[in-house]
Amino acid sequence: MFEIHCPYCDEKRPEIEFAYAGEAHIVRPNAQDQGEMSDADWSQYMFIRDNVRGEHCERWWHQHGCNMFFNAVRHTVTDKFVMTYKMGKSRPTAKQIADAKK
C-alpha cells in the first residue's frame, strides 16, 4: 500500500482513502456548444483520453477523508505520485514537476 498527499488535508494518507477520478484538465464544452457538437465530437470528449506512459496529470478524490477533489502528477509506470495540487490550479510546467521530484 502506498500513501497519497492530499493538498487540502496537507498530509499523506493511505491509498484506500482515495478514488481515481480521471484525467485532469479536461475542459467541458459549454451548454451552447454541446447542442452544436456532432455525435463524434461528443464521443471524443466523453470517452477518448490520453494514455500516457510516464508522468500524467490526473484528478483524484479524497473519498474517505476531506471529500475534496484534487489533481496529481503520477508516473503511470511506477505508480509514484510526483506531486499533488488543488483543483483550479494550472497544469504544472515541466520545471515544476522536475522541482517536485527533488
JOPE-V781998 format. One record per residue. N is the residue number from 0. RES is the residue in three letters. OMEGA is omega in degrees with one decimal (999 if undefined). Layout:
<<N:RES:OMEGA> <N:RES:OMEGA>>
This chain:
<<0:MET:176.9> <1:PHE:-178.9> <2:GLU:-180.0> <3:ILE:177.8> <4:HIS:174.9> <5:CYS:-178.7> <6:PRO:178.6> <7:TYR:176.6> <8:CYS:-177.4> <9:ASP:174.5> <10:GLU:175.9> <11:LYS:-179.5> <12:ARG:180.0> <13:PRO:-177.4> <14:GLU:-177.2> <15:ILE:176.8> <16:GLU:-171.1> <17:PHE:175.2> <18:ALA:176.3> <19:TYR:-176.9> <20:ALA:173.3> <21:GLY:-179.8> <22:GLU:-179.6> <23:ALA:173.1> <24:HIS:173.3> <25:ILE:-177.5> <26:VAL:179.0> <27:ARG:176.8> <28:PRO:179.2> <29:ASN:-172.8> <30:ALA:-179.4> <31:GLN:179.9> <32:ASP:179.8> <33:GLN:-179.9> <34:GLY:-178.0> <35:GLU:-178.1> <36:MET:174.9> <37:SER:177.4> <38:ASP:-179.6> <39:ALA:178.6> <40:ASP:179.5> <41:TRP:177.9> <42:SER:177.8> <43:GLN:179.6> <44:TYR:-173.3> <45:MET:-166.3> <46:PHE:-173.7> <47:ILE:-179.0> <48:ARG:175.0> <49:ASP:176.6> <50:ASN:-171.4> <51:VAL:171.2> <52:ARG:-176.4> <53:GLY:-177.3> <54:GLU:-170.9> <55:HIS:177.6> <56:CYS:-176.5> <57:GLU:174.3> <58:ARG:179.2> <59:TRP:-178.5> <60:TRP:176.7> <61:HIS:-171.4> <62:GLN:-176.2> <63:HIS:179.3> <64:GLY:-176.8> <65:CYS:177.7> <66:ASN:-179.0> <67:MET:171.9> <68:PHE:175.9> <69:PHE:178.2> <70:ASN:179.0> <71:ALA:168.3> <72:VAL:-177.8> <73:ARG:175.7> <74:HIS:-171.9> <75:THR:179.0> <76:VAL:-176.8> <77:THR:-176.7> <78:ASP:-178.5> <79:LYS:175.0> <80:PHE:-179.2> <81:VAL:179.8> <82:MET:172.8> <83:THR:-179.6> <84:TYR:-174.3> <85:LYS:176.5> <86:MET:179.2> <87:GLY:176.8> <88:LYS:179.4> <89:SER:174.3> <90:ARG:-178.7> <91:PRO:177.0> <92:THR:178.1> <93:ALA:178.8> <94:LYS:179.0> <95:GLN:178.1> <96:ILE:178.8> <97:ALA:178.9> <98:ASP:-179.8> <99:ALA:-179.8> <100:LYS:-177.2> <101:LYS:999>>
